[in-house]
Amino acid sequence: MHPKTIFGGAVAFAATIAATMASAQTIGFSQVGSEGDWRPAFSANMQESAKEFGIDLKFANAQGKQEEQLRAVRAFIAQGVDAIIVAPVVVTGWDQVLREAKEAEIPVFLVDRDVDVEDKTLYVTRISADFNLEGKLAGAWLATESKGTCKIVELQGTTGSAPAIERKKGFEAVISQFPAMEIVATQSGDFTTEGGKKVMEAFIKSTNNLDGICASFAHNDNMQLGAIQAMKEAGLKPGTDVQMVSVDYVPAIKDALAAGEANASVELRSAVGGFIYPIILDYLKSPTELDKWIVIPSDLHTAN
């Protein structure tokens, strides 16, 4: 099936809100963790939106540990919730617990991130942005700005996570079309500001103060913010000496764009409870086969 794309906001679901408020549902939400700025904003929106939809939300923060996430999902199953939402830490290792949920007749919905399972009937649908497209948007912007000639350092997200895998694939799919564009150094900063700072400090040392480096591509804004800090401490001018492109469009990167210390950011919407809950509530009211991927669109923002 082709992914379905949602256009517009929660306004489009006004009728659904009115229809579903009368019968409260209990939903368990297993969140990746609280890294960076985007993740806490996403969690807060999901919790606030649950109240608006009359949902009894059981929220569990895995703190970036898959074993904690699996434990939370099994706890939701034991509690007999009406549905389970999972934002997976990594893509692998989900087959058994999803089978357990299916056997308990509890529908599972993926949000934000994907899983790699052979049996796609183990979950209802994934509701998320297109990480691969985000990487392509970043790559296309950089290819245009650099006129197809650029040596790049890459700050990767958490190893094995869907956004790290797909953003890298999308970015590389674009720059591979330009022989003079290449990633010359890549390392994981685990989606954190501290991790991004450490990675950029290592890049600065290994490339003689980023000599010949045209751009920094970070899989999220927080790593890029750490990279900006490291560059400034090294006497470099991020946004001028090196083009800075990343993903999320968090408030701090907006400030960096305004200050000329960042150049572009692909927006990953955090206020998406109004997209997600109506889909789940509609399904619980009248189960029907959904597209396996419902896409929330992304936009590119620049300093200009």
N, C-alpha and C positions, 0 to 999 in steps of 0.2 A: 504494500500500500504506500501511496505517496503521503508525505506529511501534510497535515492540514494546518493552515496558518490562520491565527486569530488576528483580526484587524479591529482597531478601536479599543475602548476601555470597558470598565465594568458597567457603564451606562447601558450597553447592549443587553445586559443580563438583568435589567430592572424587573422584568416580569418573573424571572426565575426566583429572584430574592423574595418577592411577595409570596410566591407559591410555596417556598420551602421554609420560611420562617416559622410556620405553624407547627412543624414536626422536627424537633431537635434531633440531630444525629451525633453520635460519638465517633470521633475520628482520631486516630493516633498519627502523630507526625514525627518521624525520626529524621532529625537534621544533622548534617555533616558535622558542624561545630560552630565556632564563633570567630574564625579567622578573618582578618581584614576588616574593612568597613562595610562591604556589600553584604556579607553573610548576616551580621546582626540586624541590618536594615530589613533584609528579606524575612528573617525570623519574626521581627517585630510586626511587620505587615501581615504575615500569616496569622499571628495571634490576634491582632486587632480585627482583621477581616473575619476571623472565625466568630468573634462576638457579634459582628454586624449580621452574619448569616444565621445566628442562633445555634452555632455548632459548639458542642462540648469537646474542646481540643485537648488531647493528651500530648504534651510536647516533651520530647526527649532530645537532649544535646549529646551527640556522640563524642565531642571533643576531638574529632579527627581520627577516631579509632573504630575500625570496622567491627571488632569484637563487641564493643559497646553498642553499636548500631544493631547488630544481630540480636543481642540480648534485649534491646528495646522492642524490636519487632516481635520477638517471641512473647514478651510481656503483654504487648497489645493483643496478640492472638489469645493469650490466656484470659485477658479481660473481656474478650468477646466484643471488641469494638465493631462499629458498622463498616469502617473502611480504614485502610492504612495508607499513609503518604510516606514515601521515602525519597530523600535526597542523598543518593549513595556516596559514600566516601571514595570507593574505587569501583570499577566496573565488574570485577570478577568476584566469585565466591558467594553468589546469591541464589543459586539453584535450589538448595535444600530448604532454606527458610521460606522462599516463595512457594515451594511445594506445600509446606506446612500451612501457610496462609490459605492456599487454594483448597486444601483438604478441609480446613475450618470454614470454608465458604465466605471468606473475608476478602473482598476485592482490594488489590494493591495498585496504587497510582504512583508513578515516578514523576518527580519534579526536579527541575534544574539539570540533574545529571542522569546518565544512562547506565544500564547494566548490560553485561554480555552473557546471555543465557540462550541455550538451544531452543527451549520451548517458550515461545513468545506469548503463549496463553497464560503464563504464570503471572502476568500483570495486565491490567486493563489498557493503559496508555501511558505515554510519557508526555508531560506538558512542560515545555522548556523553550529556551532560545536555541538557535542553531549555532553551536560552538564553532563548527567548521566554517560557516559563513562569517562569523566574527573574525576568524583568522584571515579569511580571504579579504574582508574589508580592510583590515589593517595592512595586509600585504599590497593590496591594490593602491591604497593611499600612499604607501612608502614608495612603490614603483613609480608612481606619478611624480612625487616630490623629488625623488633622486634621479629621475629620468633614466631609470633602469640600471644605475650603477651604484652599488652600495655594499659595503661590508658590515655585517650585522652581528651584534651580540644578543643572545636570547635568554631571558629569564623565564624558565619553565615553571608551571604550577606543580602541584603534588604529583609525584610519579604514579602512574597507573590510574589517575582520575580522568573522567571523560573530558572535562574542559581542557586539561593539559594535552591530552592526546589529539583532540579534534582541532583546537586552535593552532597547534603546531602543524597538523596536516593541511589545514586550510591556508595558512600563511605560506608554507613551502610549496603548495600547489601553484600559487601565484608567482612567487619569486623565481621558481624553477624555469619559468618562461623567459627569464632575462639572464643571459650568460654572465653578466657582470654583477649580478646580485648573489650573495652567498652569506650563510650563517657561519661565522668563523669561530664562535665560542658559544656554548650552551650549557646551562646548569640550572638545577631546580632550586627555587627559593621558597617552595611550599606555600605560595600565595600570601606570604606575610611581609610586612614592611621590613622587619629585622632580617628576614631571609633574603629579600631583595638587596638590602644594603650590603650584606656579606658577599653575595654573589658579585655585585658590581665592584666591590673592593678587590675581589680576586681577578675580575676582568681587567681592571685598571692596572694591576701589577703585571698580569700576563701579556698585556698588549702595549706596554710602555706608555702608560697614561692615555690609553685609547687612541694611540697613534694610528691613523688610517681608518678608524671606525666611523662609519656614517650614521648608524642608527642603533637604538636599543629597542627591541621588541619584548614587552613583558606580557605574560599571560593574564595578569590582572594589574589594576592600578596600584594596589598597595605595594607590590614588589617594585613597581616603577617609582613610587614615592621614596622608597628606600634607596633605589638606585640614584635618584636625583640628589638625595642627601649625601651619598658617598661621593658623587661627582663634585659637588660643591666643596666638600671637605678637601678634595684633591686639587682644588683650584680650577676646575673645569666649569664650563657654562652649559648645563643641560638645556636643550631646546635650541641652542645656537651652535655649539661645537658638535653636538650629536643630536640627531632627530629622535624624539621620544614618542613612541606609539604603544598603547596598551589597551586593556579591555576592562570595562565596568562602568566608567563615568561616575565615580563617587564624588561627593562634594569637595574633597581635598584635591582631586585631580582637576576639577573645574577651576579651583584657585590657581593651580600650577599652570593651567592653560592660559588663564588671564594674565599671569605673571611672565609668560613666555618661557617657562621652564619645562613645559610639556607641549607637544605639538598636536597630538590626536589621541582620542579615546573612543572605542566602540562601546556604546551603551548596552549594558545588561540590566534590564529593568528589575528592580527589587520589589516594587509595589505591584505584585501579581496575584495576591489573594483573590481579587475580584475576577481574575481569569480562571483560576484553578477551582475554587469551591463550587461555582455553578455547574461545572462539568461533572464533578463528583456527585453533587446532590441530584442532578438530573439522572445520572446513572443509577444511583441508589433508589430513586423513585421508579425508574423504568429501565432496567438493565438492557442494554443493546450494544452490539459490537461497535467500537469506536476505532478511528484511525489509530495506529500504534504510536503515532507521534503527532502531537498538536503543537505547532510552532508559535512562539511569541516573538514578534519581529524585533530586530536590533537596528540601531542607527549609529552613524559615524559622526563624531563631533570634533571640530578642529579649533585651533587658537584663532583662526581668521574668521 
